[in-house]
Amino acid sequence: MNANDKEPESVGVKTSAENENSISPNASSGSSEKQAVGSLSPFREALRRLRRDTRTMISLSILLFMVLLAIAGPPIYRHIGATYQADLGGSVSPGAYHSYDHEELTQQDQGPSVRYWLGTDDLGRDMLARVMQGLLVSLIVAFLVELVDISIGLTVGILAGYYGGWLDTILARFIDLIFAFPGLLFAILLTAVFGGSVTDSFANWPLVGPFLANGNATLVIVSLALALVSWPLMARYVRGQTLQLKQQQFIEAARTAGTSDIRIMWRHIVPNLFSFVLIASSLDIANTIIGEATLSLLGLGVRDPGSSLGLMIFEGLESLEIHPWNVLLPTIVLTIIVLAISFISDGLRDAFDPRAHD
């Protein structure tokens, strides 16, 4: 009886031991996964969170599609289609009627068709070609403005925050002075004064002269106006971050080791500002695109025969009741690209925020 009583106990102990052995590999694998995730650098951890954000990934895909459409779309589109005989005589090739500045008065306000994929406007111009040109204009202005914004804002902000003292006081007062000018009103003033005389001035520029002379010369003035009023905000943000970073121990250690100020700023401060500058720039890109479209809508930006999303909206307002598609199409495209950039900015902020968690 005693032997029979002990036998189940030994079996039970053996079974529990087997269960422990069967569970321990899973537990060890789970702990190894946590260690692997914990061993990621902050940048890779932020990228991992960003990839898991569905809304941001969809918005990024839409933005990449818009960029590819603006850059690669026009040369491909101009080779699609067949040559036809125009009603006023002569043959018209797809390289002509799929161009954003080609007017075909006998093809006014056409709906989507095999020849014109998104229809034509009230002057017989291809709507898809003009939308792609409008996207290209928005991206060019955004790139030029951000180039100036990051260059000046980062330089002024780091110098003011790192050195402090009288240099910080002078630069801070200069930033406040720029802030005193209303951004959009200043851009309107600059484009209204110089916009009408820039076409002849820029027409002789090498490489970009023909592009600027075709109604796009005011892009230079628009970009300059928007850049002059956008960098102070970046500089103020960078200054605040630099004031915090220069108090960190690794900066003090670099100073103690005899590292020069330029090297400290370039090797230690600038890399730690990467995520912040990326988020701030994404927000500014959306504002820049809206600002360029607003100036073109007011007749102070891109002009005929050029194309811009704001200019397309302005031209479509004249026939809004009869042909609302001429206004809806550029408005929808502008809304999509601005929302996509805004969602990407939100995703970047959540991913690079050290307090973010899964």
Backbone hydrogen bonds in HBPLUS format (Angstrom, degrees):
<---DONOR---> <-ACCEPTOR-->    atom                        ^
c    i                          cat <-CA-CA->   ^        H-A-AA   ^      H-
h    n   atom  resd res      DA  || num        DHA   H-A  angle D-A-AA Bond
n    s   type  num  typ     dist DA aas  dist angle  dist       angle   num
A0005-ASP N   A0001-MET O   2.76 MM   4  5.98 143.4  1.90 141.9 152.5     1
A0006-LYS N   A0002-ASN O   3.00 MM   4  6.22 147.3  2.11 144.6 152.0     2
A0007-GLU N   A0003-ALA O   3.16 MM   4  6.29 141.6  2.32 143.5 152.8     3
A0010-SER N   A0006-LYS O   3.09 MM   4  6.43 158.9  2.13 158.6 163.3     4
A0011-VAL N   A0007-GLU O   3.08 MM   4  6.34 156.5  2.14 149.6 156.4     5
A0012-GLY N   A0008-PRO O   2.80 MM   4  6.02 154.6  1.87 147.5 154.7     6
A0013-VAL N   A0009-GLU O   2.92 MM   4  6.21 157.1  1.98 150.9 156.6     7
A0014-LYS N   A0010-SER O   3.01 MM   4  6.16 158.4  2.06 142.7 148.7     8
A0015-THR N   A0011-VAL O   2.86 MM   4  6.13 150.1  1.95 146.0 154.6     9
A0016-SER N   A0012-GLY O   3.02 MM   4  6.26 160.9  2.06 150.5 154.5    10
A0017-ALA N   A0013-VAL O   3.02 MM   4  6.21 152.8  2.09 145.6 153.3    11
A0018-GLU N   A0014-LYS O   2.93 MM   4  6.19 151.5  2.01 142.5 150.4    12
A0019-ASN N   A0015-THR O   2.90 MM   4  6.22 149.7  2.00 145.1 153.8    13
A0020-GLU N   A0016-SER O   2.94 MM   4  6.25 151.4  2.03 144.4 151.6    14
A0021-ASN N   A0017-ALA O   2.96 MM   4  6.28 156.4  2.01 147.2 153.6    15
A0022-SER N   A0018-GLU O   2.84 MM   4  6.12 144.8  1.97 143.6 154.0    16
A0023-ILE N   A0019-ASN O   2.94 MM   4  6.14 138.8  2.11 144.0 154.2    17
A0024-SER N   A0020-GLU O   2.86 MM   4  5.89 155.9  1.92 151.0 157.3    18
A0026-ASN N   A0023-ILE O   3.06 MM   3  5.53 118.6  2.46 111.8 125.6    19
A0027-ALA N   A0023-ILE O   3.06 MM   4  6.36 161.8  2.10 155.5 161.4    20
A0028-SER N   A0024-SER O   2.82 MM   4  5.98 161.0  1.86 153.0 158.1    21
A0029-SER N   A0025-PRO O   2.83 MM   4  6.01 153.6  1.90 145.2 152.9    22
A0030-GLY N   A0026-ASN O   2.82 MM   4  6.05 155.9  1.88 148.3 155.0    23
A0031-SER N   A0027-ALA O   2.91 MM   4  6.16 157.3  1.96 147.2 153.4    24
A0032-SER N   A0028-SER O   2.84 MM   4  6.03 148.8  1.94 142.1 151.3    25
A0033-GLU N   A0029-SER O   2.92 MM   4  6.17 150.2  2.01 144.4 152.0    26
A0034-LYS N   A0030-GLY O   3.01 MM   4  6.30 156.2  2.06 145.7 152.0    27
A0035-GLN N   A0031-SER O   2.86 MM   4  6.11 151.3  1.95 143.8 152.1    28
A0036-ALA N   A0032-SER O   2.80 MM   4  6.04 151.4  1.89 143.5 151.8    29
A0037-VAL N   A0033-GLU O   2.90 MM   4  6.18 159.4  1.94 150.7 155.6    30
A0038-GLY N   A0034-LYS O   2.78 MM   4  5.93 156.8  1.83 144.4 152.0    31
A0039-SER N   A0035-GLN O   2.83 MM   4  5.94 132.3  2.05 140.8 152.6    32
A0040-LEU N   A0037-VAL O   3.25 MM   3  5.53 162.9  2.28 107.5 112.7    33
A0045-GLU N   A0041-SER O   2.84 MM   4  6.04 158.3  1.88 160.1 167.4    34
A0046-ALA N   A0042-PRO O   2.95 MM   4  6.09 148.4  2.05 139.3 147.3    35
A0047-LEU N   A0043-PHE O   2.98 MM   4  6.31 153.9  2.05 145.4 152.7    36
A0048-ARG N   A0044-ARG O   2.89 MM   4  6.11 148.1  1.99 143.1 152.0    37
A0049-ARG N   A0045-GLU O   3.06 MM   4  6.36 154.5  2.13 144.7 150.6    38
A0050-LEU N   A0046-ALA O   2.86 MM   4  6.09 150.4  1.95 145.0 154.3    39
A0051-ARG N   A0047-LEU O   2.90 MM   4  6.11 157.1  1.95 149.1 153.7    40
A0052-ARG N   A0048-ARG O   3.30 MM   4  6.47 138.1  2.49 136.6 146.6    41
A0053-ASP N   A0050-LEU O   3.13 MM   3  5.25 159.3  2.17 105.4 111.8    42
A0057-MET N   A0053-ASP O   3.05 MM   4  6.29 160.5  2.09 154.0 159.6    43
A0058-ILE N   A0054-THR O   2.95 MM   4  6.17 159.7  1.99 154.8 160.0    44
A0059-SER N   A0055-ARG O   2.98 MM   4  6.15 161.3  2.02 146.0 151.6    45
A0060-LEU N   A0056-THR O   2.80 MM   4  5.97 153.8  1.87 148.4 156.1    46
A0061-SER N   A0057-MET O   2.96 MM   4  6.14 151.6  2.04 141.5 148.9    47
A0062-ILE N   A0058-ILE O   2.97 MM   4  6.28 156.0  2.03 148.9 155.3    48
A0063-LEU N   A0059-SER O   2.94 MM   4  6.17 159.5  1.98 148.4 153.9    49
A0064-LEU N   A0060-LEU O   2.93 MM   4  6.13 161.4  1.97 148.8 153.6    50
A0065-PHE N   A0061-SER O   2.96 MM   4  6.14 152.8  2.03 144.1 151.8    51
A0066-MET N   A0062-ILE O   2.94 MM   4  6.24 154.4  2.01 148.3 155.1    52
A0067-VAL N   A0063-LEU O   2.93 MM   4  6.23 154.5  2.00 149.5 156.5    53
A0068-LEU N   A0064-LEU O   2.93 MM   4  6.15 166.6  1.95 151.4 154.8    54
A0069-LEU N   A0065-PHE O   2.81 MM   4  5.96 153.4  1.88 146.4 154.8    55
A0070-ALA N   A0066-MET O   2.95 MM   4  6.13 153.0  2.02 144.3 150.7    56
A0071-ILE N   A0067-VAL O   3.01 MM   4  6.21 153.1  2.08 149.4 156.6    57
A0072-ALA N   A0068-LEU O   2.78 MM   4  5.47 149.2  1.88 142.3 151.7    58
A0073-GLY N   A0069-LEU O   3.03 MM   4  4.49 128.9  2.30 107.5 119.5    59
A0077-TYR N   A0073-GLY O   2.80 MM   4  5.84 165.8  1.82 164.0 169.0    60
A0078-ARG N   A0074-PRO O   3.04 MM   4  6.11 152.8  2.11 152.9 158.1    61
A0079-HIS N   A0076-ILE O   3.08 MM   3  5.51 159.5  2.12 111.4 117.9    62
A0080-ILE N   A0077-TYR O   3.18 MM   3  5.29 167.1  2.20 110.9 112.8    63
A0084-TYR N   A0092-VAL O   3.08 MM   8  5.49 156.4  2.14 146.2 148.0    64
A0092-VAL N   A0084-TYR O   2.77 MM   8  5.49 160.1  1.81 161.6 168.3    65
A0086-ALA N   A0090-GLY O   2.81 MM   4  5.70 160.2  1.85 169.8 174.0    66
A0089-GLY N   A0086-ALA O   3.05 MM   3  5.13 159.8  2.09 108.6 111.6    67
A0096-ALA N   A0093-SER O   2.94 MM   3  5.40 151.0  2.02 111.2 120.1    68
A0097-TYR N   A0093-SER O   3.11 MM   4  6.53 161.5  2.15 162.8 162.9    69
A0098-HIS N   A0094-PRO O   2.99 MM   4  5.39 138.9  2.16 133.7 140.4    70
A0099-SER N   A0096-ALA O   3.10 MM   3  5.35 151.0  2.18 115.8 116.0    71
A0102-HIS N   A0099-SER O   3.43 MM   3  5.57 171.4  2.44 108.7 111.2    72
A0107-GLN N   A0104-GLU O   2.83 MM   3  5.45 163.2  1.86 125.1 129.4    73
A0109-ASP N   A0121-ASP O   2.82 MM  12  4.83 177.6  1.82 130.3 131.0    74
A0120-THR N   A0110-GLN O   3.01 MM  10  5.05 150.4  2.10 129.9 133.2    75
A0113-SER N   A0116-TYR O   2.65 MM   3  5.05 159.9  1.69 139.9 144.9    76
A0119-GLY N   A0116-TYR O   3.23 MM   3  4.91 163.4  2.26  99.1 103.8    77
A0127-MET N   A0119-GLY O   2.99 MM   8  5.75 175.0  1.99 148.9 148.4    78
A0121-ASP N   A0125-ARG O   3.07 MM   4  5.52 142.6  2.21 138.2 149.0    79
A0124-GLY N   A0121-ASP O   3.08 MM   3  5.27 166.3  2.10 113.3 115.7    80
A0130-ARG N   A0126-ASP O   3.14 MM   4  6.36 152.6  2.22 143.2 150.8    81
A0131-VAL N   A0127-MET O   2.86 MM   4  6.07 148.3  1.96 147.6 156.6    82
A0132-MET N   A0128-LEU O   2.98 MM   4  6.22 164.1  2.01 152.7 156.2    83
A0133-GLN N   A0129-ALA O   3.05 MM   4  6.24 153.3  2.12 140.5 148.1    84
A0134-GLY N   A0130-ARG O   2.84 MM   4  5.98 150.0  1.93 139.6 148.4    85
A0135-LEU N   A0131-VAL O   2.87 MM   4  6.18 153.1  1.94 151.5 158.1    86
A0136-LEU N   A0132-MET O   3.02 MM   4  6.24 155.2  2.08 142.2 149.0    87
A0137-VAL N   A0133-GLN O   2.92 MM   4  6.19 156.4  1.98 149.1 155.1    88
A0138-SER N   A0134-GLY O   3.03 MM   4  6.26 161.5  2.06 147.3 151.8    89
A0139-LEU N   A0135-LEU O   2.97 MM   4  6.20 158.5  2.01 151.2 156.8    90
A0140-ILE N   A0136-LEU O   2.90 MM   4  6.09 156.3  1.95 150.3 157.0    91
A0141-VAL N   A0137-VAL O   3.00 MM   4  6.21 170.8  2.01 156.5 158.3    92
A0142-ALA N   A0138-SER O   2.95 MM   4  6.07 160.9  1.99 144.7 150.8    93
A0143-PHE N   A0139-LEU O   2.87 MM   4  5.99 156.6  1.93 145.6 151.8    94
A0144-LEU N   A0140-ILE O   2.98 MM   4  6.19 167.9  2.00 154.7 157.6    95
A0145-VAL N   A0141-VAL O   2.93 MM   4  6.03 164.4  1.95 152.7 157.4    96
A0146-GLU N   A0142-ALA O   2.97 MM   4  6.03 161.6  2.00 145.4 150.8    97
A0147-LEU N   A0143-PHE O   2.94 MM   4  6.06 146.7  2.05 144.3 153.5    98
A0148-VAL N   A0144-LEU O   3.22 MM   4  6.50 158.9  2.27 146.7 150.5    99
A0149-ASP N   A0145-VAL O   2.78 MM   4  5.93 160.3  1.82 149.9 156.8   100
A0150-ILE N   A0146-GLU O   2.87 MM   4  5.81 172.2  1.87 147.0 148.7   101
A0151-SER N   A0147-LEU O   3.16 MM   4  6.09 158.8  2.21 135.9 142.4   102
A0152-ILE N   A0148-VAL O   2.95 MM   4  5.92 168.5  1.97 153.3 155.7   103
A0153-GLY N   A0149-ASP O   2.89 MM   4  5.50 143.2  2.03 134.3 145.4   104
A0154-LEU N   A0150-ILE O   2.93 MM   4  5.45 154.5  1.99 131.2 139.2   105
A0155-THR N   A0151-SER O   3.25 MM   4  6.19 158.2  2.30 135.2 141.6   106
A0156-VAL N   A0152-ILE O   2.91 MM   4  5.98 174.8  1.91 161.8 162.8   107
A0157-GLY N   A0153-GLY O   2.96 MM   4  5.79 157.3  2.01 139.0 146.5   108
A0158-ILE N   A0154-LEU O   3.06 MM   4  5.99 161.0  2.09 142.5 147.4   109
A0159-LEU N   A0155-THR O   3.09 MM   4  6.20 167.9  2.10 151.3 155.0   110
A0160-ALA N   A0156-VAL O   2.98 MM   4  6.06 164.5  2.00 150.3 155.0   111
A0161-GLY N   A0157-GLY O   2.98 MM   4  6.02 161.4  2.02 143.9 149.5   112
A0162-TYR N   A0158-ILE O   2.82 MM   4  5.74 156.4  1.88 149.5 155.9   113
A0163-TYR N   A0159-LEU O   3.19 MM   4  5.96 166.2  2.21 142.3 146.3   114
A0164-GLY N   A0160-ALA O   3.16 MM   4  5.47 141.5  2.31 124.7 136.1   115
A0168-ASP N   A0164-GLY O   3.21 MM   4  4.47 158.5  2.25 105.2 107.0   116
A0169-THR N   A0165-GLY O   3.09 MM   4  6.40 154.2  2.15 146.7 154.2   117
A0170-ILE N   A0166-TRP O   2.99 MM   4  6.20 161.8  2.02 149.0 152.7   118
A0171-LEU N   A0167-LEU O   3.01 MM   4  6.14 173.2  2.01 153.3 155.5   119
A0172-ALA N   A0168-ASP O   2.84 MM   4  5.81 154.7  1.91 144.6 152.5   120
A0173-ARG N   A0169-THR O   3.03 MM   4  6.14 156.6  2.08 143.2 149.2   121
A0174-PHE N   A0170-ILE O   2.97 MM   4  6.22 149.9  2.07 144.6 153.6   122
A0175-ILE N   A0171-LEU O   2.92 MM   4  6.14 154.0  1.98 146.4 153.2   123
A0176-ASP N   A0172-ALA O   2.98 MM   4  6.25 157.3  2.03 145.4 151.5   124
A0177-LEU N   A0173-ARG O   2.94 MM   4  6.16 143.5  2.07 139.5 149.6   125
A0178-ILE N   A0174-PHE O   3.08 MM   4  6.43 153.7  2.15 147.9 153.5   126
A0179-PHE N   A0175-ILE O   2.97 MM   4  6.24 153.6  2.04 147.2 155.2   127
A0180-ALA N   A0176-ASP O   3.10 MM   4  6.31 125.9  2.40 135.3 148.0   128
A0180-ALA N   A0177-LEU O   3.14 MM   3  5.18 138.6  2.32  94.8 106.5   129
A0181-PHE N   A0178-ILE O   3.18 MM   3  5.76 156.6  2.23 113.6 119.5   130
A0186-PHE N   A0182-PRO O   2.86 MM   4  5.94 154.6  1.93 156.6 164.0   131
A0187-ALA N   A0183-GLY O   3.01 MM   4  6.31 155.7  2.07 148.9 155.8   132
A0188-ILE N   A0184-LEU O   2.89 MM   4  6.14 154.9  1.95 147.3 154.4   133
A0189-LEU N   A0185-LEU O   2.92 MM   4  6.13 155.2  1.98 144.1 150.8   134
A0190-LEU N   A0186-PHE O   2.94 MM   4  6.16 163.5  1.97 150.7 154.8   135
A0191-THR N   A0187-ALA O   2.98 MM   4  6.10 167.8  2.00 150.7 154.1   136
A0192-ALA N   A0188-ILE O   2.89 MM   4  5.88 149.6  1.99 142.7 151.5   137
A0193-VAL N   A0189-LEU O   3.06 MM   4  6.17 148.9  2.16 145.7 152.7   138
A0194-PHE N   A0190-LEU O   3.04 MM   4  6.12 171.6  2.05 152.3 154.9   139
A0195-GLY N   A0191-THR O   2.69 MM   4  4.57 134.4  1.90 122.9 133.1   140
A0197-SER N   A0194-PHE O   3.34 MM   3  5.74 146.1  2.46 108.9 117.5   141
A0202-PHE N   A0198-VAL O   2.94 MM   4  6.01 157.4  1.99 155.9 158.9   142
A0203-ALA N   A0199-THR O   3.07 MM   4  5.93 125.2  2.38 141.1 154.1   143
A0205-TRP N   A0202-PHE O   3.20 MM   3  5.40 167.7  2.21 111.3 114.2   144
A0209-GLY N   A0205-TRP O   3.02 MM   4  4.37 123.8  2.35 127.0 127.2   145
A0208-VAL N   A0206-PRO O   2.66 MM   2  5.70 141.7  1.81 111.0  97.8   146
A0212-LEU N   A0208-VAL O   2.94 MM   4  6.12 162.8  1.97 159.6 164.5   147
A0213-ALA N   A0209-GLY O   2.90 MM   4  5.98 150.4  1.99 152.9 161.5   148
A0214-ASN N   A0211-PHE O   3.39 MM   3  5.52 150.5  2.48  99.5 107.6   149
A0217-ALA N   A0212-LEU O   2.69 MM   5  4.22  99.2  2.35 156.2 136.0   150
A0303-ARG N   A0215-GLY O   3.07 MM  88  4.89 162.3  2.10 149.6 150.2   151
A0219-LEU N   A0216-ASN O   2.98 MM   3  5.55 161.5  2.01 116.4 122.3   152
A0220-VAL N   A0217-ALA O   3.25 MM   3  6.18 152.5  2.33 124.1 126.6   153
A0222-VAL N   A0218-THR O   2.80 MM   4  6.03 166.3  1.82 157.4 161.7   154
A0223-SER N   A0219-LEU O   2.83 MM   4  5.89 163.0  1.86 146.0 151.0   155
A0224-LEU N   A0220-VAL O   2.96 MM   4  6.10 159.7  2.00 144.2 150.2   156
A0225-ALA N   A0221-ILE O   2.84 MM   4  5.99 161.5  1.88 151.1 156.3   157
A0226-LEU N   A0222-VAL O   2.95 MM   4  6.12 167.4  1.96 153.2 156.4   158
A0227-ALA N   A0223-SER O   2.89 MM   4  5.94 151.5  1.98 144.7 153.2   159
A0228-LEU N   A0224-LEU O   3.02 MM   4  6.11 155.4  2.08 147.7 153.1   160
A0230-SER N   A0227-ALA O   3.31 MM   3  5.20 156.9  2.37  99.5 106.2   161
A0235-ALA N   A0231-TRP O   2.95 MM   4  6.20 160.1  1.99 158.6 165.0   162
A0236-ARG N   A0232-PRO O   2.92 MM   4  6.12 154.2  1.98 148.2 154.2   163
A0237-TYR N   A0233-LEU O   3.12 MM   4  6.35 161.6  2.15 149.3 153.6   164
A0238-VAL N   A0234-MET O   2.91 MM   4  6.09 166.1  1.93 153.8 158.1   165
A0239-ARG N   A0235-ALA O   2.90 MM   4  5.99 154.2  1.96 144.1 151.3   166
A0240-GLY N   A0236-ARG O   3.19 MM   4  6.43 159.7  2.24 144.9 149.1   167
A0241-GLN N   A0237-TYR O   3.10 MM   4  6.44 158.2  2.15 151.1 156.8   168
A0242-THR N   A0238-VAL O   2.85 MM   4  6.02 156.3  1.91 151.6 158.5   169
A0243-LEU N   A0239-ARG O   2.99 MM   4  6.22 153.4  2.06 150.4 156.8   170
A0244-GLN N   A0241-GLN O   3.18 MM   3  5.26 126.0  2.49  95.5 108.7   171
A0245-LEU N   A0241-GLN O   2.94 MM   4  6.22 159.3  1.98 150.5 156.8   172
A0246-LYS N   A0242-THR O   2.98 MM   4  6.04 163.8  2.00 156.6 158.4   173
A0247-GLN N   A0244-GLN O   3.31 MM   3  5.67 154.9  2.37 106.5 113.8   174
A0248-GLN N   A0245-LEU O   2.98 MM   3  5.42 165.3  2.00 116.8 121.6   175
A0252-GLU N   A0248-GLN O   3.26 MM   4  6.64 158.4  2.31 146.6 152.5   176
A0253-ALA N   A0249-GLN O   2.80 MM   4  6.05 152.6  1.87 150.5 158.7   177
A0254-ALA N   A0250-PHE O   3.06 MM   4  6.15 148.8  2.16 131.9 139.6   178
A0255-ARG N   A0251-ILE O   2.97 MM   4  6.30 154.3  2.04 148.3 155.1   179
A0256-THR N   A0252-GLU O   2.94 MM   4  6.14 159.8  1.98 147.0 152.7   180
A0257-ALA N   A0253-ALA O   2.97 MM   4  6.18 144.3  2.10 142.0 151.4   181
A0259-THR N   A0254-ALA O   3.04 MM   5  5.49 160.2  2.08 164.4 158.4   182
A0258-GLY N   A0255-ARG O   2.96 MM   3  5.21 157.8  2.01 108.1 114.7   183
A0264-ILE N   A0260-SER O   2.97 MM   4  6.26 154.1  2.04 149.5 157.3   184
A0265-MET N   A0261-ASP O   2.92 MM   4  6.14 165.4  1.94 154.3 157.7   185
A0266-TRP N   A0262-ILE O   2.94 MM   4  6.10 157.6  1.99 147.2 153.7   186
A0267-ARG N   A0263-ARG O   2.77 MM   4  5.66 163.2  1.80 148.0 153.2   187
A0268-HIS N   A0264-ILE O   2.90 MM   4  5.28 148.6  2.00 135.9 143.1   188
A0269-ILE N   A0264-ILE O   3.19 MM   5  6.61 148.3  2.29 149.0 156.3   189
A0270-VAL N   A0265-MET O   2.95 MM   5  6.07 160.6  1.98 161.1 164.9   190
A0272-ASN N   A0269-ILE O   3.12 MM   3  5.30 121.1  2.49 101.8 116.5   191
A0273-LEU N   A0270-VAL O   2.98 MM   3  5.11 150.9  2.07 106.1 115.5   192
A0274-PHE N   A0271-PRO O   3.26 MM   3  5.28 164.3  2.29 103.7 107.9   193
A0277-VAL N   A0273-LEU O   2.88 MM   4  6.01 169.2  1.89 162.2 165.1   194
A0278-LEU N   A0274-PHE O   2.92 MM   4  6.07 155.6  1.98 151.6 159.0   195
A0279-ILE N   A0275-SER O   3.07 MM   4  6.27 158.9  2.12 146.9 151.2   196
A0280-ALA N   A0276-PHE O   2.96 MM   4  6.18 171.3  1.97 156.3 158.9   197
A0281-SER N   A0277-VAL O   2.85 MM   4  5.84 153.6  1.92 144.8 152.2   198
A0282-SER N   A0278-LEU O   3.11 MM   4  6.26 153.9  2.18 141.6 147.9   199
A0283-LEU N   A0279-ILE O   3.21 MM   4  6.53 154.3  2.28 148.2 154.4   200
A0284-ASP N   A0280-ALA O   3.04 MM   4  6.27 154.0  2.11 143.1 150.6   201
A0285-ILE N   A0281-SER O   2.85 MM   4  6.08 143.6  1.99 149.1 158.6   202
A0287-ASN N   A0283-LEU O   3.29 MM   4  6.65 159.9  2.33 145.4 150.8   203
A0288-THR N   A0284-ASP O   2.82 MM   4  6.01 149.4  1.92 146.9 155.7   204
A0289-ILE N   A0285-ILE O   2.97 MM   4  6.24 161.3  2.01 154.9 158.6   205
A0290-ILE N   A0286-ALA O   3.11 MM   4  6.34 161.1  2.14 148.0 153.1   206
A0291-GLY N   A0287-ASN O   2.86 MM   4  6.03 153.4  1.93 143.3 151.4   207
A0292-GLU N   A0288-THR O   2.87 MM   4  6.13 160.9  1.90 155.2 159.1   208
A0293-ALA N   A0289-ILE O   3.03 MM   4  6.19 162.8  2.06 146.7 151.7   209
A0294-THR N   A0290-ILE O   2.90 MM   4  6.07 149.7  1.99 145.4 154.0   210
A0295-LEU N   A0291-GLY O   3.03 MM   4  6.27 160.9  2.06 149.5 153.7   211
A0296-SER N   A0292-GLU O   3.00 MM   4  6.24 160.2  2.04 150.2 155.7   212
A0297-LEU N   A0293-ALA O   2.83 MM   4  5.95 148.0  1.93 141.3 151.0   213
A0298-LEU N   A0294-THR O   2.98 MM   4  6.24 141.4  2.14 143.5 153.3   214
A0300-LEU N   A0295-LEU O   2.79 MM   5  5.11 154.0  1.86 163.4 154.5   215
A0299-GLY N   A0296-SER O   3.05 MM   3  4.97 156.6  2.10 100.5 107.4   216
A0306-GLY N   A0303-ARG O   2.77 MM   3  5.42 139.4  1.93 134.9 133.1   217
A0312-MET N   A0308-SER O   2.82 MM   4  6.06 154.9  1.89 153.3 160.0   218
A0313-ILE N   A0309-LEU O   3.10 MM   4  6.34 151.7  2.19 142.3 149.3   219
A0314-PHE N   A0310-GLY O   3.01 MM   4  6.27 157.8  2.06 145.4 151.6   220
A0315-GLU N   A0311-LEU O   2.90 MM   4  6.14 162.7  1.93 152.7 156.6   221
A0316-GLY N   A0312-MET O   2.94 MM   4  6.01 147.3  2.04 140.8 149.9   222
A0317-LEU N   A0313-ILE O   3.10 MM   4  6.24 128.3  2.38 142.5 153.8   223
A0317-LEU N   A0314-PHE O   3.35 MM   3  5.42 143.1  2.49  96.9 106.6   224
A0319-SER N   A0316-GLY O   3.19 MM   3  5.62 142.6  2.34 107.6 116.7   225
A0320-LEU N   A0317-LEU O   3.42 MM   3  4.83 159.1  2.47 104.1  99.7   226
A0323-HIS N   A0319-SER O   2.74 MM   4  5.62 166.8  1.76 160.2 164.9   227
A0326-ASN N   A0323-HIS O   3.29 MM   3  6.09 153.5  2.37 120.6 124.9   228
A0327-VAL N   A0324-PRO O   3.02 MM   3  5.51 149.3  2.12 111.7 120.5   229
A0328-LEU N   A0324-PRO O   2.90 MM   4  6.12 164.7  1.92 155.7 160.9   230
A0329-LEU N   A0325-TRP O   3.04 MM   4  5.79 171.9  2.04 144.8 146.6   231
A0331-THR N   A0327-VAL O   3.21 MM   4  6.22 153.7  2.28 146.4 154.3   232
A0332-ILE N   A0328-LEU O   2.81 MM   4  5.90 158.7  1.85 155.4 160.2   233
A0333-VAL N   A0329-LEU O   3.06 MM   4  6.29 166.7  2.07 156.1 159.6   234
A0334-LEU N   A0330-PRO O   2.91 MM   4  5.99 162.6  1.94 145.3 150.4   235
A0335-THR N   A0331-THR O   2.93 MM   4  6.05 158.1  1.98 146.0 152.3   236
A0336-ILE N   A0332-ILE O   2.91 MM   4  6.09 159.5  1.95 151.2 156.6   237
A0337-ILE N   A0333-VAL O   3.08 MM   4  6.29 169.3  2.09 154.5 156.4   238
A0338-VAL N   A0334-LEU O   3.10 MM   4  6.20 159.3  2.14 147.1 152.9   239
A0339-LEU N   A0335-THR O   2.93 MM   4  6.01 163.8  1.96 150.3 155.2   240
A0340-ALA N   A0336-ILE O   2.88 MM   4  5.99 157.6  1.93 148.8 155.6   241
A0341-ILE N   A0337-ILE O   3.10 MM   4  6.24 161.0  2.14 142.0 146.4   242
A0342-SER N   A0338-VAL O   2.97 MM   4  6.15 153.6  2.04 145.0 152.8   243
A0343-PHE N   A0339-LEU O   2.89 MM   4  6.09 160.9  1.92 153.7 157.8   244
A0344-ILE N   A0340-ALA O   2.97 MM   4  6.18 153.3  2.04 145.3 153.1   245
A0345-SER N   A0341-ILE O   2.94 MM   4  6.15 153.6  2.01 144.4 151.4   246
A0346-ASP N   A0342-SER O   3.01 MM   4  6.33 156.0  2.06 147.5 153.6   247
A0347-GLY N   A0343-PHE O   2.91 MM   4  6.15 157.1  1.96 146.5 153.1   248
A0348-LEU N   A0344-ILE O   2.86 MM   4  6.11 155.6  1.92 151.3 157.7   249
A0349-ARG N   A0345-SER O   2.98 MM   4  6.19 158.4  2.03 147.8 153.6   250
A0350-ASP N   A0346-ASP O   3.02 MM   4  6.26 160.4  2.06 149.8 154.7   251
A0351-ALA N   A0347-GLY O   2.90 MM   4  6.02 152.1  1.98 145.0 153.2   252
A0352-PHE N   A0348-LEU O   2.95 MM   4  6.00 162.9  1.98 152.9 156.0   253
A0353-ASP N   A0349-ARG O   3.07 MM   4  5.84 118.1  2.47 134.2 146.6   254
A0356-ALA N   A0353-ASP O   2.91 MM   3  5.37 163.7  1.93 118.6 124.1   255
